[in-house]
Amino acid sequence: HPAHHMRHLGGGDAKNSLTPLLGGYNLGIPRVKQILNGDAAPSLVITWTSLYCDLVWESLFLASKGHAWVGIMRLFGFNVFRNTYKPLLAETIVDFWNRYYYYFKELMVEFFFFPTYLRYFRTRPALRIVAAVFAAAFLGNMYYHVLQARRPLIDGDFEALWRQLGARLIYCFLLAIGIALSMLRQQKKRGQTGAASVPRGGVYRLRRIAGVWTFFAVINFWNVTGRITIAERARLFASLLG
């Protein structure tokens, strides 16, 4: 399982089948959750490395789960799309979101993006895009996860609900900003002609991929569950800048 092997190379996993083969060796990079919970206090370099490793691990983990279900569906004759398709090779934020969790993205698009896009701000294209993206990536995303928080929601325990989802509120807000700016930038490029619109490869492509990795690695800091408060998480987040 590639996700389990990735976890072993980071912080170690005694139950991993790769552990005996490597003699118990690991790189000693903690998971972001361990950092948030105070179980590890690494240097700034290791913390940033942990952010990137967590992004890779989460992508592999989600892909492995999705591929299993898609494989079962295809065995029964359904030609369904893959849930995850090479998100770590995406060159734009919106492309990563399309590739990372396809069916959740489609759910948000069908129920929140299109209804907003088709109804509001028809004479203001940029605002139309921003509103539709926020409806999907922010409001729809949060609505879905609020419904998943069954116990505090049923009990009416809004303090517990905030502790559980407060950080994700910030994550969804940052995600919506990133997707909206990415979509607006892509629309602007489509309107360009000549040399400015010619795609470049090599180092330029690697730089774009690195930018996407950095964005999602950083905002994922707010998506990882932890015992610390929002204020404590904000101070730790600020420390990422040194």
Secondary structure, 3 states (H helix, E strand, C coil): CHHHHHHHHHHCCCCCCHHHHCCCCCCCCCCHHHHHCCCCCCCHHHHHHHHHHHHHHHHHHHHHHHHHHHHHHHHCCCCCCCCCCCHHHCCCHHHHHHHHCHHHHHHHHHHHHHHHHHHCCCCCHHHHHHHHHHHHHHHHHHHHHHHHCHHHHHHCCHHHHHHHHHHHHHHHHHHHHHHHHHHHHHHHHHCCCHHHHCCCCCHHHHHHHHHHHHHHHHHHHHCCCCCCCHHHHHHHHHHCCC
